[in-house]
């Protein structure tokens, strides 16, 4: 709520003005030709009389203060995706408008960055005017610091979080959260973009999917055991052992899967263990899986 101090002025033929808040009675709240009201926020009436050595005017003259609210405008920022244009809106209809560009409509179109303002004037009594400032800014370019992969959960981490971004791992479907679940295996691309859609960053990442089991029964479903995405690591090696630690086989860029045999003889259903070496810079990953028949 707004509060104002109002300057009231009165002249009398003899003596000095006295100011009151009531038409009769009450106490003097001010004297002199100039009276400054206390803070007021609504229509108010003050009364003034002439006082010449305690000889007072027969009636007090009312002075009505009518509070006419200013147009309720709010400053804002608008994102401009160059070389496109942006629409600036004064935000209130049925008013008079004067933009810093000289235009006189509620909305204008701009194609340059910078600060614009519009004077919005009410067409009611008093012609009260208020100024709205609009900053036209260029969106910040997102910077992907890293992409964390935990099994099939992918988290896109940015260096800068000063703007409103959205995320995707397919370049089509974007979401507010930077975390994705059940990501597909293999070489993928992470995207982050400012929500206006004009500034996008991307980074490749790899999801390795290690099957929990396989069923080599020649039904074309899960017939071999293969780590999806390993083809993106040319130095990778996967060593497979049985439950007693006996070496079974080794997979690499030229041999990508195991069919459940040893020397072409089918091995029994059981749990088997693997050791995955990506390269010489990363630790060996170990785990197990099931062969089902």
N, C-alpha and C positions, 0 to 999 in steps of 0.2 A: 504494500500500500504506500502511496506517495503522500507526503506532507509538505505543506507550503507555508511560508511567512508572506503575508500580503501587506503591501503598502497602501494605506488609505489616507486620503487628503481631503480636508474640508476648510472652507473659508467662511468667516462670520463678519457681520458689519461692525460689531462691537465686542470686545473681550476676547476670550479664548474658547476653543471647542473642548467639550468634555465627551468622552467616549464611554458607551455602555454596551452590555450584552442583552439588555432587556429594554422594552419600550417605555416602561415606567419602573420606578424604584431601582433597586440594585445598587451596586457600588461603581464608582468611576474606575475604569480599567486603563484609561490613558487620557492625557491632556495634550493640547497643542494641535496645530493644523495638520501635522503629519503623525499618523499612528501606524505602528507596525504590529500586526496581529501575532499572537502565538501560532505555533504550527497547527494548521487545520487540514482536513482531508475530505471534507464534504461541504455542501452548501451551508452558508452561515450568514446571519444578519447582525450587523452592528448598528448602534444608534448613536447619533451625535446631537449635542445641544450647544447653544452659545451660553457662556457664563461671563458676565461682566460684573465683577465685584459682588458675587452672589445674587445677581439679578439674572435669572435664567430664562431662556426662551420657553414659551408656553408648551411646546411639543418637541419631541425628539424626531430627528429626520432619520429614517431607516436607510442603511446602505447595504444592499444585498451582494454577497459574494457567491457567485455561481461557479462551481468547479466543473470544468469540462475536461475529461480525461484526454491525454495525448493518445494518438494512435499507438497501439501496442505492437511495436516492432521488436525483433530480436536479431542481433548481429549473427552472422554465420560464415562458415567457410564452404566453398564449392570447389570440387576437384575438376580440373580441366585436363583432358587427355589430348594433348597436341598430336596432330594438327586439327583435331575436331573443335567444336564450339561448345559452350555451356550456356544454359538458360538461367538468368538471375531473376528472382521473383521478390517483389516488395513484400509479399506475404499477406496483404490485406486488400480486399476488393472494395470497390465503390469509394475510392479516395482519389485525390489528385496527386500526381507523381512528378518529380523532377529529378532525373538521374544526373550523376556527374558527367555522363556522356552527352547530356542535353536532351535525351529522350524523355517522353512523357507518358509512357505506358506502364502497366503494372509489371510486365515482364519484358526483359530485353535479352538479346543474344550477344555474347562476347566471344572473342577468339584469342584474347591476350591475357596473360597472367597479370595480377596486380590487385589493387584495392579500389573498389567501387562503392559509391554511396548513393542513396536515394532519399530525398525529402518527401515524406508521406504526409499529406495535409487532409484533414477531415473537412468534409463539405457541410458541417454543421455550424451552429453559432460559435463564433470565436475563431474559426479557421485554424485550429491548433495543428501544429506541425511537429513531427518527430523524425529523426534521421536514423536510417538503418545502414550499417556498413557491412559489405560483403567482400571477403578476401578470396580471390580466385587463385588457387594454388596448384602446383604440379604434384602428383602423388609420388610418394617415396618408392623407390625400386626395392622390392624385398631381396634380401641376401640369404641364401641357404647356407647355414654354417655346417650342418651335417645331417645325415639321414641315419637314424638308429633303427636297426632291424633285430628284433627278438623273435625268432622263429617266424611266425606269419604276422606279427605286429610291427607296424612301421610308424615311426615318429619323425616328423619333419621339424627340424629345429632351425630357427632363423637367428641371424645376428642382430637384426633390428626389429623392434616391436613397437615402433612409434606410429604405426598406422593400422588400419583395419584390413586384415588379410584373410584369404580363404585358400584352401589346400585341395590337392588332387593327386592321385597316383595313376590316372589314366588320361589326364588332359581334357576330359570331357565333363566328368561329374566332380564338382567342387563342393566343399563343406567347410563349416566354421572351425571344426576341430582339426588339429594337426596330427591326430592319431588315427591310424587305419588298422582294421583287424581283418584277418583272413586274406591277406594279400596274396596274389598269385605268385608262383615261383618263377625264377629266372631273372633276366635283366629287365629292370623297370625304370621308370622316370618319375621323380617327384616334382611337383609343381607348387609354387606359391605365388599368389597374385594379389594386388590391391583390388578391393572389391568393385572399383569402377571398371576393372577388366583391362586397363591399358598398360599395366606394368606387371610383367610375369618373369619369374626366375625358375630355372629347372636344374635338376641334378640327377644323374643316373645312380642307381643302386641295384644291389642284387639280393634276391631272396632265395636262400637255400632251403628246399623242402626235403626233409629226410622221411621217407615212408616208414610208418610204424610196423608194416607187415607187407608181405606179397604172397601170391597164390599161383605158383607155376603149374597151372593145369591146362594151359593152352585154350582158355576160353576168351582170350583177347582182353581180359581185365586183370590188371595187377600181375601180369605173368612174369615180370622181371622186377628186380630191386634196383632203383636208380635214384641218385640224389638230383633233384631238379634244380637247375641253375649252375651246376658244377662246370658246365661247358664254358662258362665265362671266366674260369680260372685255369689257364693252360698249364700251370705248374702243379695243379692239385693231384693228390693221390689218396685213394681210399683203400685201406687194408681191411679185409674181412677175416674174422676168426670164428671158430665154433666156441661153444660154451666152456671148453676146456683149454682154450688158448691156442688151438691148432690153427695154423695158417691155412686159409681156404683159397683166397684169390686177391688180386689187387686191381683196382679200377683207376683209370686215368683218362686223359683227353682222347686217347685212341680206343679205349675199352671202357664204355660209360656205364654198363649195367652188368648185373649178375643174374643168371638164369636158374640158380638153385642147384647146380651140379658141381661135382669135383671130378675132373678127368672124364667128363661126359656122363658120370653116374649120378643120378638124382640123390640128393642128400635128404635125410629124414626131416620131418617137421620138428622145429625146435627154435630156441632163441639163438641168434647169432649177434656178434659184436663187430663194431667197425671203429676205425681210427681215421679221422679225416685231417689231412695236412694240406692246408690251402697253399702255403708257400713257406719260405724260410723266415718270414717276418711275423707270422701269426702262430699262436699256440695250437697244438693238436686238439681237435674236438673228438670226444669219444661218446659212444652210445650203443644202443642195441635195438634189434628189430626181430620180428617173428617170421619164420617161414611156415606157411600153413598149407596143408594138402588135404 
